Amino acid sequence: MKRLSQAEVKRLLHYSADTGVFTWLIKPSYCVNAGDVAGTTCTNGYVNILIKRKRYKAHRLAWLYMTGRMPEFVDHENGKRDDNRWENLRECDPQQNAINAKLRADNKSGVKGVYWSDKSCKWIAQANCNGKRFFLGRFNDLTAAISAREDFVKNNFDLRFYREN
């Protein structure tokens, strides 16, 4: 199956860089008309658009539409997965993409990479960098664990991609 091209996307869809919304230029199916908003927001928060029976994430289509390339990773700068405005998208690598991930719902410390260990009755600080997990220590004090994590982040991450929550 051939790869989707910028020309094909532009033949099928219009992308508004200001709003991040795609609309159909053609009638793609019996229940969708030209001019309709393309795509649906899925339970994971991403907008998916079906083109020739294949599902594409709208933020990746936006990148293809604007640049002619389909990168492996596109990051939403503000962390909102359905905000596909051009100013909110940036190409990234896997590590940069993970750095900007949202805080887990079960996180009790309020900081990525810092969690309470019932086993040791201490705060644990850790970080993943370049595919490796770094253990930063066990701490009696939450503030000390957060400080260790922040120091590691400052020294090892591209801070343009780092978002606390």
C-alpha positions in Angstrom: 0.0 0.0 0.0 1.5 3.4 -1.0 2.1 6.1 1.6 -0.2 9.0 1.9 1.2 12.1 0.2 0.8 15.8 0.9 -0.9 16.1 -2.5 -3.5 13.4 -1.6 -4.2 15.0 1.7 -4.7 18.4 0.1 -7.0 16.9 -2.5 -9.2 15.3 0.2 -9.0 17.8 3.1 -8.7 21.4 4.0 -6.6 22.2 7.1 -7.0 25.4 9.0 -3.7 26.1 10.7 -5.4 28.7 13.0 -8.0 26.4 14.4 -6.4 23.0 13.8 -9.6 21.7 12.2 -9.8 19.6 9.0 -12.8 19.7 6.7 -13.6 17.5 3.8 -13.2 18.9 0.3 -14.9 15.9 -1.2 -17.8 13.6 -0.1 -15.8 10.7 1.3 -18.7 8.4 2.3 -22.5 8.2 2.2 -22.9 9.8 5.6 -20.2 12.6 5.3 -20.4 15.6 2.9 -17.9 18.0 1.5 -17.5 20.8 4.0 -18.1 18.6 7.1 -15.5 18.6 9.8 -13.3 15.5 9.4 -12.4 13.1 12.1 -13.6 12.0 15.5 -12.1 12.6 18.9 -11.3 9.2 20.4 -11.3 8.1 24.1 -7.5 8.7 24.2 -8.1 12.4 23.3 -6.6 12.3 19.8 -8.6 13.3 16.7 -8.5 10.5 14.1 -9.4 10.8 10.5 -10.3 7.8 8.3 -8.8 8.0 4.8 -9.2 5.0 2.5 -10.0 2.7 5.4 -6.9 3.7 7.3 -7.0 5.7 10.5 -4.6 8.7 10.8 -4.1 11.0 13.7 -5.0 14.5 12.8 -1.8 16.1 14.3 0.3 13.9 12.0 -1.9 14.8 9.0 -1.5 18.5 9.9 2.3 18.0 9.8 2.1 16.3 6.4 -0.3 18.9 5.1 2.0 21.8 6.1 5.5 20.3 5.5 5.1 17.4 3.1 6.6 15.0 5.6 5.0 12.5 8.0 7.4 12.4 11.0 7.4 9.5 13.5 6.5 11.8 16.4 4.5 15.1 16.6 4.1 16.7 20.0 1.2 18.9 21.2 3.1 21.7 23.0 0.2 22.4 25.4 -0.5 18.7 26.1 -4.0 18.9 24.7 -4.3 16.0 22.3 -7.2 17.5 20.3 -5.6 20.9 19.9 -4.1 20.5 16.4 -3.4 24.2 15.7 -0.2 24.5 13.7 1.4 26.7 16.4 0.7 24.0 19.0 2.5 21.2 17.0 6.2 20.4 16.9 8.2 17.5 15.6 10.0 15.6 18.3 11.8 12.4 19.1 10.4 9.6 21.4 12.2 11.0 24.5 10.9 14.6 23.9 7.4 13.2 23.3 7.5 11.2 26.6 8.8 14.3 28.5 5.7 16.2 27.6 3.3 13.4 28.7 0.6 14.3 31.2 1.0 13.5 34.9 -0.5 10.1 35.7 -3.8 10.1 37.4 -2.5 8.0 40.3 0.5 10.2 41.0 0.4 11.4 44.6 3.5 13.6 44.6 2.3 16.0 41.9 5.6 15.6 40.1 6.6 13.2 37.3 9.1 10.6 38.3 8.5 11.0 42.1 6.4 8.5 43.9 5.8 7.0 47.4 7.1 3.5 48.1 5.1 1.6 50.7 7.9 -1.0 50.8 10.6 1.4 51.9 8.3 4.1 53.3 10.3 6.7 51.4 9.8 9.0 48.3 11.5 7.6 45.2 12.8 9.8 42.5 13.6 8.4 39.0 13.7 9.5 35.4 13.9 7.9 32.0 16.4 9.3 29.6 17.5 8.0 26.2 15.7 4.7 26.8 17.3 4.1 30.2 15.8 4.4 33.7 17.8 6.4 36.2 17.2 5.8 39.9 17.8 9.1 41.6 17.4 8.0 45.2 15.1 7.3 48.2 14.2 10.3 50.3 12.4 10.9 53.6 11.3 14.3 52.4 9.1 14.9 49.3 10.9 18.2 48.7 14.3 16.5 48.5 13.0 13.9 46.0 11.4 16.6 43.8 14.7 18.6 43.9 16.7 15.5 42.8 14.3 15.0 39.9 14.4 18.7 38.9 18.2 18.7 38.9 18.3 15.6 36.7 15.7 17.1 34.3 17.7 20.4 34.0 20.9 18.6 33.2 19.6 16.0 30.8 16.4 17.1 29.0 15.6 19.5 26.3 13.5 21.9 28.4 11.6 23.2 25.4 9.7 19.9 25.6 9.3 19.7 29.4 5.9 20.4 30.9 5.3 19.8 34.6 1.6 18.6 34.4 
